[in-house]
Amino acid sequence: MEFYFPTELGEQMAFLAAATAALIGCVVLFAPGLTLKALALTANEGRPEGLSAVRSAGGMVVGFAGTALLLAQPTVYLAFGAAVGLSAFARILSIMSDQGGTWRNILLLVVQTAIASLTLGYVFGLT
């Protein structure tokens, strides 16, 4: 099986968005302490469940983005883009409802919106 890199610009953008998400997911999966520190969060000492939850979330992102990269099908990109888009929507709700308008939340909202937009833009033929 050979590595597939798309030839159309729209699909390349969706591919790069999924690859970026997979890289971010790898950081979360393999460095949960660094991730928590970067997000100004903490896990309780002596309670590994917090780090396990962060690793698990990173693993899900890697798995979903990796599936989109390996299968390279519009329906998989649609599911991936919808999931990231709904995560961005949840972040917007948090910013408005939880007084979460910090620079970290805004930056993560921009990243999530870009990944969702590039992926869904390809699926719906906008790029």
Secondary structure, DSSP 4 states (H G I P E B T S, - for coil): ------SSHHHHHHHHHHHHHHHHHHHHHH-HHHHHHHTT----TT-THHHHHHHHHHHHHHHHHHHHHHH--HHHHHHHHHHHHHHHHHHHHHHHHS----HHHHHHHHHHHHHHHHHHHHHTT--
